[in-house]
Amino acid sequence: MSSSLDQLKEITTVVADTGDFEVMKQYKPTDATTNPSLILAASKLPQYSHLVDEAVQYGKKTGKTPKEKLTNAMDKLVVLFGSEILKIIPGRVSTEVDARLSFNTEASIAKALRLIALYKEAGVDKKRILIKLASTWEGIQAANPALLSELAISIEPIVQYLSEDKAKKLDLEKVEVNEAIFRWELNEDQMATDKLSDGIRKFAADAVKLENILKEKLQ
């Protein structure tokens, strides 16, 4: 009889929320996700030290200033882990834009494009990458131009699931959202507010810890 995990795989997509390749090999998920906390934990394991060393060498080679070297090494490390994960799973890997950019739309866009470019350099098709942006107002705005840019160069057919006529027939309340409404509704949802801010703080803190590991090796 199939295991509960195998049965689950038949009706949904299993996503691994880990940076440990061995776990992925064992449970064989379809997709995977990464974040600074997962990469920080994995970077401390001896079996992944070569990825840290490769990222450090990349930072030294491509950066002119200490800050550039650190930034480049950090971005490269994230992509190296993502690329290795894609050798194991058949689906896509989610890569997170630095949480410290959660309230900066332009910087979030720039970082997202930078990560995609690094994946391309590594020979990874962008169809296998998902970029994670913060669920802040600024993060949501960052997704707009990225989507438009993607649509502008895509020739894939668009399947229409809902038309204006069908939408009008549905018994749904019309919802309009602008920045003021978004911020107020977020404020009114205590769990959403707490979880969003808590996630940003923790990921930002672990990003700093990860940078400190790289900084020591860059000296």
N, C-alpha and C positions, 0 to 999 in steps of 0.2 A: 504493500500500500504506500502511496506517495506521502511524503512528509507534509506537515502543515505549510511549511515554507514553499515546497514545490506546488502545492495546491494554490497558494496565494499568488505565485508567479503566473499562474494560468489566467487569473482574473484581473491582475493589476501589475503595475511596474514597481519592482522592488528597487529602492535606492539606498546605497550604502553611505551612511554619514560617518565616515572614518577616513583616516589618512594611512591606515595600516594595510599595505598591499596583501599581506598574508590572509587577513580576514576576508578581503574581497575574493581571493582565490578560493577560499573555503566555501563561502556562501553564494558566490556567483550572482551578484545583483546585475540588473540591466544598466542602471545609471549610478552615478556617485556624486557626492558633493564634498567640497573642501571649505575650510575657513581657517583663519589664523590659529585658532585654538587647536584644531586637529593637526595642522602642519607643525605647530610648535611641539606637540607631543611626539609626533613621528620623527621630527628632526633630532630629538634627543636619543633615538634608538640607533645603535651602531650600524645596523643593516642599511640605514638610509644616509649615513654620513657622506657617502660619495656624492649625493645630490646637493648637500650643503656645500661641499668643496667645489663642485662644478659651478654653483651659483656665485660663490665668492670669486672664483677665477673670472667669471663673466663680468662681475662688477668691477674688478680691477682693470680688466681689459677695455671696457667701454666707458667707464666714468672718468671724468677729469678732476673733479673735486671729491673730497670725502663724502659729501652728501650725495652726489651723483652715483658714486660707487655703491653706496649703501642702498639707494633707491633701486638701482639696476639689479643688484644682487637679490633684493627682496622680491622684485617682480619676476625675476628669472626662477627663483626657488619655487614660487607659487606655480609657475608654468611647468617646471620640471616634474613636480608632484602630479599635476594634472595630466601631463603627457604619459607618465608611467602608469597612471590609473587607466588611461584609455587603451593601454596595451592588454589590460586584463578584462575590462568590461566591453560589451558590444554596443552600448548606448552612448550617452553623453556625460560629461563631467561639468559640474557647476563650479565656477571660480568667482570668488567674492572680490568686489572692489573694496579697497582699504576703508574700513569703518570710520576712520578719521576724516574721510571726505564726505560723510553722510549729509552734511549741510552745505555742500558746495557743488552745485550742478555742473559747472564747467570742468572742474577738476575731476569729478566722477566720470564724465564723458571721456576726458583725456586718458584717464587710467584704464577705462574699459577698452578703448581703442588700442592702447599700448599693450594690454594683455592679449588681445586678439592678434596683434602683429607678432608678438613673441611666439604665440602658438603656431602662426603661419610659418615663422622661421624654423620651427621645430618639425614642420611637415604635417601639422594637424589641421584638418579641414574645419573651418569655423562652424559647420553644421553639427559638429560633435561637441560644441562648447556652449554652455549657458553662462551668461554673466549675471551675477547677483548684485543688485543695487539695493541700498537701504530703502525701507518703506517710509521714508520721510518725504515731505513735499518736494524737497530739492532732488531726492533720489528718483521720485516719480517723473519729475520734469526731465531728468537726465535720460530717461528711457525714450522720450519723444523723438528727438533728432536721430537717435541711434536706429529707431524703428523706421523712420522715414528714409534714412540713408540705405537701410537694408532693402526696403521695398523698391527704391529707385533703381537698384542694380539687379534685382531678382526677376527672373522670368517664369518662376513657378506659378502654376494656375492657382487662382484664389477660389476656394469653395465657399459659397454663401450659405450660411446656416440660418440666418435670420434676416428678414427683409423689413422695411419700414411698415409695410401693410400688416405683416404678421405681428410685429411689435405692438402696433396700435390695438390689436384685438386682444392682447394679453391684459389681464387684470393686475397691472403692476403700477405702483406709484412712481411718477417721474422723479428722477433724482438728478439734481444739478450740483456740481462740485466745483468750487473755486478754492483759492488758497485759504481764505478766511473760514469757509465752511469746513474744509478738510481739517484745519488745525483745531477748530472747535469740536468737531466730532471725535477727533483723536483724544482731545482733552477729556471728553465726556466718557470715554471708554477706558476705565482705569487699568484693566488688564492689558489692553493694547499699548497704552502709554508706558506702563511699567516694563512690559516685556521688550518693547522697542528700545527704550533708553537703556535697559539692563543689557540687552544684546550688544548694542553699540559700545557701551563702556567696556564690557568684557572682551569683545573682539579687538577693540582698540588697545587695551592693556596687553593682550597676548601678542598683538602685532609689534608693540614696543619690545617685549621680551624676545621675540624672534629676531628683531633688528639688533638687539644687543648681542645675540649669539653671532650674527653675521659681522657685526662691528668689531668684535674681538678678533675674528679671523681675517678681517680686512686690514688690520694694523700690521 
